[in-house]
């Protein structure tokens, strides 16, 4: 799976929990909570959706360091190709 395919899957999962996200103005290098009005439950639902789409386990210990889409894509790329 390419990095772009991972990114598209992650963005799809994000649009499922935050349909108001405009891909044209959304910055993937900034933290999700800095840009969106999402709470911890939305964050959890987002990570669950990513897991379901990509079939990649994301341990709870790693959640705090995955603040932006770019960080999450890079993390997933390492887990998918491992």
C-alpha positions, 0 to 999 in steps of 0.5 A: 500500500502506498503512502498516498493510499494510506493518506486517502484511507485516513482522510476518509476515516476522518470525513466519517467522524468530521464531515465538515472537514474541507480537504482543500483547507485542512492541513495534514501537518497540524494537530487534529484538535488544533483544527477541528472541534473534536473531543476524545471520543471522536478521536477514539472513533477516528482511530477505530475507523482507521483500524477497520479500514486498514486492519492495522492495530494502533496500541493505546500507548501510541495514541498521544503521539499521533496528533496530525494526519501526517504523523498518523500516515507515517506511523501506519506506513511503518506498520503496514510495510513491517 
